[in-house]
């Protein structure tokens, strides 16, 4: 999903910098990423700070942030791995909040070089699971619900400094994260989707691109469901 979002943004004129784990970057063999790619453990505050500094050094102060990193290890409460619980919350929620904080600090620090009225934007990729109650998703659903709440708080706090903050809540999307989903789970979700299909990655990317664009200049604090009509 992150790759599709980056490609969509580059196609509309954005200069893109992506963050991923160093070993994941080393394993890439297509070399098609459309921009600067930095090896970062986003659960490390030091790594995140260094990444923002590096982007600013090589390009300029970023004007948009997309938090789309996500992990999931479904565990029912009776068999829960607390290591999986902590990792899910750290990647999906804590790292996203930390990234918003660092992005906002760089944005404010650079305000003297911007024109009056210039705005920036943040999009947090959440999930319909934030409002669901699927068995085994205590960690994942909680992390995404927390990110929805953090989006609202950030929109409130950062609006006065010229930053819009929104969330998208995609339906089930075919990605490596969802590859292990059982056929019956997919079928159940599809039955509850009025449009009768799952979203394409480029459709999710288009929603992000729109929220970052001038066309959404008065949209902040919103939760955009990219779900084909499925609610929960």
N, C-alpha and C positions, 0 to 999 in steps of 0.2 A: 504494500500500500504506500509506503514511504517513497519508493521509487516512482510509482505512478504519479504521486503528488508532485514530486520534483520535476518530472518530465512535463506535466501539465503547466507548472509554473514557468519553466523555461520557455515553453512554447508561446506563452503570452508575454514574454519579455523580461521575466525576472532573472536575476543572477542568483544562483542557488548554491548553498553550502549544506552538505548533509553530514550527519554524525552517525557512526555505527561502531560496533565493537571492532577492535583491531584485527582479531582473527577472522571475523566475517569479511572484512575488507580484503584481507590477504587471500581469502578463498574465492573471491570473485574472479571469474575467468572471462566475463564478457566485456569488462572495461567500458561499459556504455553509460556510466553515471554522468548525468548532464551538468557537471559543475565540480566544485571543490568538495572532496570527500575526506573527512577527518576521522581517525581512529580514536574513539572516546568511550570510556565506561561512564555512562550518564549517571550512574549511582554514586560516582566519585565527585564530590564538590570541586576538588582540585582540577580534575579532568574537564569538568564543565566550564570552570572559570578560564582555564587555558584555551579551550575551544573558542569561547567568545572573544578572548583577546586576539587569538590567531585570525579569526574571521575579520575582525576590525583592522588588524595589521595588513592583511593581504588584500582586502577589498575595501570595506567601509563599515561604519556602524550599521548593523542590520536594521531594516525597517519592518520586517515581518518575522514571525516565529510560528512554526507548526510543530506541535507536540504530537507525534504519532507513534512513538515507540510503545510496544506492548508485549507482554508475556502472559501466558495463562497455563496453569497446571491444575486442572480440576481435581479437587480433593473433597470428599464428603467429610463432615466434621468428625465422624467416628474414626476415620483413618487419616486425618490431616497431617501433612508434613509442615511443621512450623517454618522450616527453611523455605519451602515453596511459598508459604504465606508471606513471609518477610520480603522475599525477592519480588513477588508480584506487586506488593504495595510500594516497594522502593522504586521499581522501574515505571510502573503505570501512574503513580500519583506523586510520590515525593520528588522524583527527578523532574517531572513536569512543572511542579510548583517552583522548584529551584531554578529551572530554565526561565520561567516567566520573571522571576525576581532579577536574575542576571540580565536578561534582555531589557527590562525596564530601567535598570541602573545605567546600562550603556546608552539607552535612548535619552534619558534625562541628561547624562553627562555631555551628550553631543548637541544639546538643544541650541547652543549659540551658533551652530553652523547651518541650522535649518531655517527655512522661511516660515514666517508666522502662518499658522493654520495647517502646517503639514501634520499628517497623522500617520501612525503606524498601526499594526494589527497583529493579533495573536489568534490562532485557531487551535483548539484542543480536540483531538480525535478521541471521542468517548465511545459509548456503545449503548444500544438499547438495553443491554444487560444492567445498566444503571437503574432501570425501573423494573427489572424482572426478578424472578425468584427461582432460577434454574438450579436444580440440585447439583451440588459439587462446585458451585461458583461463588462461594463466600468471599474468597480473596479477590477474584476478578471483578465481580459485580460491585463489591465495596470500593475497589480502587477506582472504577469508572464513575460510580455515584459520587465519590469524593472529588473527582476531577470536574464533574458537572458543578458541584457546589463551589469549588475553587474558581471556576470560570466566572460565576456570578460575582464572587467577592472581588476578583481581579478587575472585572468590568467596572465595578463601583470605585475601586481604588485608583485605577489607572486612567479612567476617562479624563480626569482633570489635567493629566500631562499629555493628552493627545493620543492615547492608545485605546483601540477598540479590542474587545476580547469576546470571542464566541466559541461555541462548541458545535461539532457535528456528531450525530449519533447514527452511525451506519447500522444497517441490518447485517446479517451474516454475509461475509464476503469470502470468496475462495482465495486464501492466502496460505503460506506455510503455517501460520498460527492456527488455522482452522482445519488443516489437512487431515487431522486424526478424528474429526467429528464423525460419528457413526451415521450410517445411511438413514436410520430411523429418525435421528435428530434433524438431519437436513430435510427429510420429507415432512416432518412435523412443522418446521419453520416455513416451508414452502406452502403448505396448506393454509397457513395463517397470513400469507402475504397476498393482498388483493391484486397486485400487478402480476402475480403468478411466476415470478422469477427472482433470482438474486441480483444484486447490483453488479455492474462491471466496475473494475478498478478505476477506469477513466471517469465514470459517473461520480464516484466519491471524490476524485481529484478535482472535478469541475466544481463541486460544492465548495471545496476549500479555496479554489482559485477565485470564485465569486466573492466569498466572504473577505478575502484580502484585497479585493478590487475597489476602485472608486465607486462602483455601482452600489456597494454595500456601505457607503460612507456614514450612514446614520444607523447602522445595525451594530448593536453591542449588547452583550449579556444574553444573546439568543442561543437557543438549542435547536439546531436544524436537523431534523430526522431524515436521513437518506435511507428510507426503509421500504419503499414500495407500498406504503400504506399500512404496514404492520406496526402495531403500537407497542406491544410488549412480548 
